[in-house]
Amino acid sequence: MPRYSLHPNTKSALWIVIGTLACVTAVVAFIHAPVFQAQADNTLVFMRDDGTDMEIVTMDVDGRNEHILTNNEYDDWAPVWTPDKTQIVFHSNRDGFDGIYLMNRDGSNAELISPYGHFARFPSVSPDGRYIAFEMFMGTVNGRDNWDIFVKAIHCGAMEQITFGPYHEGGAAWSPDGTKLAYHSDDAATAELGFDIYVMDFTTGETQRMTNHPEAMDVWPQWSPDGSEMIFHSERDGNSEIYMMNADGTNQHNLSNNPALDRVPRFTADGNQIVFRSERNGDSEIYIMNLDGSNAHPLTDNNVTDMHPDS
């Protein structure tokens, strides 16, 4: 039996709660929504920590043409593209709390799109560009922070909680067809020891556990563009490595095989390579490698911290 299932009011079609009258025509069962054609543009967006604050940066997939999009005294991080690559979703503390924001590709017109005053972070955009999935702080339960995953319409207040319980769920990632959501969750039985990856199926209302390493950390899943595979990072071998598995959880294997820290992998937009964060050069840089883990090399090379890429 799956450990999680959708709330009774959310099962099957998973309708988003209508928050305001303006949302009535926009809010639909998102598994039936049309899917945008993902852009083949391989431009990367990532977060840079210069030791003072965090900013959002874009660059070409070959490491050239860097552009700093946010240049302020706040922390702006965990950026992800919308499917048409015209906008970027990220989280920031610019209003005194960690909230999720939407801005144009050039960094202009940033607006808060998560509930005001609530700590929300690590967004993922649905394939049709209409919704975000993200984790939101729900308080402390038995001395442990409780984070749950919510789905929210980007342009209005409609929102639905989709995980429940005294756990930490986060790192949400939509399947390419929008019918599933992969995420990581800790296990209450093992307290603070580790995380595993789960997949929630919106059509059945059930959740399947994909990895089973309760004393390690399997986190930050992402689907391949065709939905057949997932990448994630794991500490099951004693250090942080990039892993790949089939979408059903089989054939889990190490791609990075390096003693340094390798984390938060993402497929490039064309699906031909993987970008990730690595510390194998002594500090945190953005790296790229082939799908089999070969030819790993840095795209950034500086004395600041570059991390959390998206393509």
Secondary structure per residue as TSV (DSSP state, phi and psi in degrees):
chain	resnum	aa	ss	phi	psi
A	1	M	-	360.0	139.0
A	2	P	-	-68.4	149.0
A	3	R	S	-74.6	-27.6
A	4	Y	-	-122.4	151.9
A	5	S	B	-144.8	164.4
A	6	L	-	-67.6	151.2
A	7	H	-	-56.9	146.0
A	8	P	T	-52.4	-33.1
A	9	N	T	-78.1	-4.3
A	10	T	T	-115.4	-9.9
A	11	K	T	-62.6	160.0
A	12	S	T	69.8	-93.7
A	13	A	T	-80.0	-19.2
A	14	L	-	54.2	69.6
A	15	W	-	-77.4	139.4
A	16	I	-	-79.5	135.7
A	17	V	-	-62.3	134.1
A	18	I	-	-81.5	113.9
A	19	G	-	-88.6	-34.7
A	20	T	S	-141.9	163.0
A	21	L	G	-60.0	-33.3
A	22	A	G	-63.6	-19.5
A	23	C	G	-85.8	-12.0
A	24	V	T	-56.2	-46.5
A	25	T	T	-79.5	-18.3
A	26	A	T	-91.4	-25.1
A	27	V	-	-91.5	119.4
A	28	V	-	-137.4	171.4
A	29	A	-	-68.4	112.6
A	30	F	G	-70.7	-14.0
A	31	I	G	-72.0	-11.2
A	32	H	G	-105.4	0.7
A	33	A	S	-74.1	148.2
A	34	P	-	-65.2	145.4
A	35	V	-	-100.8	130.4
A	36	F	-	-66.8	151.4
A	37	Q	-	-75.9	117.3
A	38	A	-	-60.5	140.5
A	39	Q	-	-78.9	139.7
A	40	A	-	-78.4	-2.2
A	41	D	-	-61.1	117.1
A	42	N	-	-91.5	15.2
A	43	T	-	-56.2	132.3
A	44	L	E	-94.3	146.5
A	45	V	E	-123.2	140.0
A	46	F	E	-154.8	175.5
A	47	M	E	-108.7	138.2
A	48	R	E	-122.4	127.6
A	49	D	E	-109.4	112.1
A	50	D	-	-93.6	10.6
A	51	G	S	93.6	-13.9
A	52	T	S	-106.4	-49.4
A	53	D	-	-156.3	-179.4
A	54	M	E	-111.0	134.7
A	55	E	E	-126.3	162.5
A	56	I	E	-104.5	133.8
A	57	V	E	-130.2	145.3
A	58	T	E	-116.8	155.3
A	59	M	E	-160.4	162.4
A	60	D	-	-67.6	159.0
A	61	V	T	-68.2	-12.3
A	62	D	T	-93.4	5.6
A	63	G	S	91.5	0.8
A	64	R	-	-97.4	169.5
A	65	N	-	59.8	55.1
A	66	E	-	-70.6	140.4
A	67	H	E	-137.5	122.4
A	68	I	E	-83.9	119.3
A	69	L	-	-91.0	-33.5
A	70	T	-	-115.3	132.6
A	71	N	-	-141.0	80.6
A	72	N	S	-145.8	-174.7
A	73	E	S	-92.6	10.2
A	74	Y	S	-102.8	171.4
A	75	D	-	-97.2	115.2
A	76	D	E	-117.0	120.6
A	77	W	E	-154.6	-180.0
A	78	A	E	53.4	51.1
A	79	P	E	-76.6	144.7
A	80	V	E	-139.1	148.5
A	81	W	E	-77.7	151.8
A	82	T	-	-76.6	159.8
A	83	P	T	-58.0	-33.2
A	84	D	T	-87.4	0.1
A	85	K	S	60.4	27.1
A	86	T	S	-93.8	-16.2
A	87	Q	E	-140.0	166.3
A	88	I	E	-130.4	134.6
A	89	V	E	-107.8	138.2
A	90	F	E	-156.0	173.0
A	91	H	E	-119.0	152.3
A	92	S	E	-151.3	155.0
A	93	N	-	-105.2	22.9
A	94	R	T	-65.6	-16.9
A	95	D	T	-107.6	16.8
A	96	G	S	93.1	2.2
A	97	F	S	-153.7	159.7
A	98	D	-	-75.2	109.2
A	99	G	E	-126.0	166.8
A	100	I	E	-102.0	134.8
A	101	Y	E	-126.2	155.2
A	102	L	E	-121.2	131.8
A	103	M	E	-139.2	163.3
A	104	N	E	-68.7	163.7
A	105	R	T	-58.0	-28.1
A	106	D	T	-90.6	4.8
A	107	G	S	93.1	-0.8
A	108	S	-	-86.3	161.4
A	109	N	S	57.3	47.4
A	110	A	-	-70.7	131.7
A	111	E	E	-136.7	142.7
A	112	L	E	-70.3	129.4
A	113	I	-	-122.6	-2.0
A	114	S	S	-99.5	166.1
A	115	P	-	-59.1	132.3
A	116	Y	T	-60.8	133.2
A	117	G	T	84.5	-5.6
A	118	H	S	-101.3	139.1
A	119	F	-	-77.3	110.5
A	120	A	E	-132.1	142.9
A	121	R	E	-158.0	171.4
A	122	F	E	51.7	68.3
A	123	P	E	-77.8	156.9
A	124	S	E	-137.6	135.8
A	125	V	E	-98.3	135.4
A	126	S	-	-66.4	157.7
A	127	P	T	-61.5	-23.7
A	128	D	T	-90.4	-1.3
A	129	G	S	76.8	8.9
A	130	R	S	-97.3	-22.0
A	131	Y	E	-130.7	157.0
A	132	I	E	-121.1	145.2
A	133	A	E	-109.6	140.2
A	134	F	E	-158.4	166.7
A	135	E	E	-101.6	141.7
A	136	M	E	-132.3	138.6
A	137	F	E	-70.9	129.2
A	138	M	E	-115.3	10.3
A	139	G	E	107.8	-171.8
A	140	T	E	-111.7	131.1
A	141	V	E	-122.8	119.2
A	142	N	T	52.2	41.5
A	143	G	T	80.5	4.4
A	144	R	E	-118.5	139.0
A	145	D	E	-67.4	135.0
A	146	N	E	-111.0	116.6
A	147	W	E	-117.3	132.5
A	148	D	E	-120.9	159.9
A	149	I	E	-94.9	134.8
A	150	F	E	-122.0	153.3
A	151	V	E	-116.6	131.1
A	152	K	E	-135.4	140.1
A	153	A	E	-66.6	133.8
A	154	I	T	-64.1	-41.0
A	155	H	T	-103.8	13.9
A	156	C	S	-156.0	-174.9
A	157	G	S	-86.9	0.7
A	158	A	-	-64.9	130.3
A	159	M	E	-152.4	147.5
A	160	E	E	-138.6	132.1
A	161	Q	E	-80.6	133.4
A	162	I	-	-121.9	-9.1
A	163	T	-	-124.0	150.9
A	164	F	-	-141.2	151.6
A	165	G	S	118.5	169.6
A	166	P	S	-83.0	53.9
A	167	Y	S	-121.8	178.6
A	168	H	B	-115.0	105.0
A	169	E	E	-108.2	136.3
A	170	G	E	-169.0	-167.9
A	171	G	E	63.1	35.8
A	172	A	E	-63.5	144.7
A	173	A	E	-146.1	124.4
A	174	W	E	-76.4	143.0
A	175	S	-	-71.3	156.5
A	176	P	T	-59.5	-27.4
A	177	D	T	-92.7	-0.1
A	178	G	S	76.9	5.9
A	179	T	S	-93.0	-8.7
A	180	K	E	-136.7	158.3
A	181	L	E	-134.3	120.6
A	182	A	E	-92.4	148.2
A	183	Y	E	-162.8	170.1
A	184	H	E	-110.3	151.7
A	185	S	E	-147.2	141.3
A	186	D	E	-79.9	170.8
A	187	D	-	-115.3	120.7
A	188	A	G	-57.8	-29.0
A	189	A	G	-69.8	-24.3
A	190	T	G	-112.9	13.1
A	191	A	T	51.9	-120.5
A	192	E	T	-90.3	12.9
A	193	L	S	-75.9	-31.6
A	194	G	-	-175.8	179.2
A	195	F	E	-129.9	150.9
A	196	D	E	-128.0	167.7
A	197	I	E	-101.3	136.6
A	198	Y	E	-127.1	158.5
A	199	V	E	-129.9	122.6
A	200	M	E	-95.6	128.9
A	201	D	E	-101.6	112.8
A	202	F	T	-69.4	-23.6
A	203	T	T	-78.6	-27.5
A	204	T	T	-108.2	-17.9
A	205	G	T	77.9	11.3
A	206	E	E	-109.8	159.4
A	207	T	E	-125.3	134.2
A	208	Q	E	-113.1	136.1
A	209	R	E	-82.6	125.6
A	210	M	-	-98.4	-31.2
A	211	T	-	-124.8	158.9
A	212	N	-	-144.1	75.2
A	213	H	-	-132.2	71.4
A	214	P	T	-64.4	-14.6
A	215	E	T	-104.0	10.0
A	216	A	S	-128.1	-163.7
A	217	M	B	-131.6	112.1
A	218	D	E	-113.0	112.4
A	219	V	E	-144.3	169.6
A	220	W	E	55.5	60.2
A	221	P	E	-72.3	152.8
A	222	Q	E	-146.9	139.1
A	223	W	E	-80.6	147.7
A	224	S	-	-69.0	156.4
A	225	P	T	-55.9	-29.3
A	226	D	T	-91.8	-0.9
A	227	G	S	78.7	6.0
A	228	S	S	-86.8	-20.3
A	229	E	E	-138.2	165.8
A	230	M	E	-134.7	145.8
A	231	I	E	-113.9	156.2
A	232	F	E	-164.6	172.7
A	233	H	E	-116.3	146.4
A	234	S	E	-136.7	147.5
A	235	E	-	-112.6	21.3
A	236	R	T	-64.7	-22.5
A	237	D	T	-97.6	9.2
A	238	G	S	101.7	-13.8
A	239	N	S	-145.5	171.4
A	240	S	-	-83.0	119.2
A	241	E	E	-128.8	159.0
A	242	I	E	-90.6	127.4
A	243	Y	E	-118.3	157.6
A	244	M	E	-129.3	149.2
A	245	M	E	-149.1	160.9
A	246	N	E	-66.2	160.0
A	247	A	T	-64.4	-18.3
A	248	D	T	-92.6	5.6
A	249	G	S	93.4	-4.8
A	250	T	-	-83.5	166.3
A	251	N	S	57.6	49.5
A	252	Q	-	-77.3	124.8
A	253	H	E	-147.8	151.6
A	254	N	E	-81.0	125.9
A	255	L	S	-97.1	-33.2
A	256	S	-	-88.5	-41.2
A	257	N	-	45.7	58.1
A	258	N	-	-139.2	140.9
A	259	P	S	-70.2	-13.5
A	260	A	S	-82.9	170.6
A	261	L	-	-74.3	126.4
A	262	D	E	-128.1	125.9
A	263	R	E	-145.6	167.2
A	264	V	E	46.0	67.7
A	265	P	E	-78.8	149.0
A	266	R	E	-142.5	136.8
A	267	F	E	-67.9	143.4
A	268	T	-	-66.5	161.6
A	269	A	T	-59.3	-31.7
A	270	D	T	-84.6	-3.7
A	271	G	S	77.1	6.2
A	272	N	S	-92.3	-15.7
A	273	Q	E	-143.5	175.1
A	274	I	E	-128.1	129.8
A	275	V	E	-104.8	149.8
A	276	F	E	-163.2	170.6
A	277	R	E	-94.6	136.5
A	278	S	E	-142.9	150.0
A	279	E	-	-113.4	22.1
A	280	R	T	-70.4	-13.0
A	281	N	T	-99.9	9.2
A	282	G	S	105.5	-22.8
A	283	D	S	-140.3	179.0
A	284	S	-	-84.2	118.3
A	285	E	E	-129.6	164.0
A	286	I	E	-88.3	125.8
A	287	Y	E	-115.9	163.4
A	288	I	E	-137.3	146.3
A	289	M	E	-149.3	165.4
A	290	N	E	-71.3	168.1
A	291	L	T	-65.1	-21.8
A	292	D	T	-94.5	6.3
A	293	G	S	91.1	-4.2
A	294	S	-	-80.5	163.7
A	295	N	S	55.5	41.7
A	296	A	-	-73.6	128.8
A	297	H	E	-153.3	155.7
A	298	P	E	-78.6	145.6
A	299	L	S	-100.8	-25.0
A	300	T	-	-117.3	152.9
A	301	D	-	-153.2	94.3
A	302	N	S	-155.4	-176.5
A	303	N	S	-104.0	21.7
A	304	V	S	-114.6	178.0
A	305	T	E	-99.2	115.4
A	306	D	E	-109.6	132.1
A	307	M	E	-161.3	173.5
A	308	H	E	55.0	60.0
A	309	P	E	-77.2	156.8
A	310	D	E	-145.1	146.5
A	311	S	-	-132.0	360.0
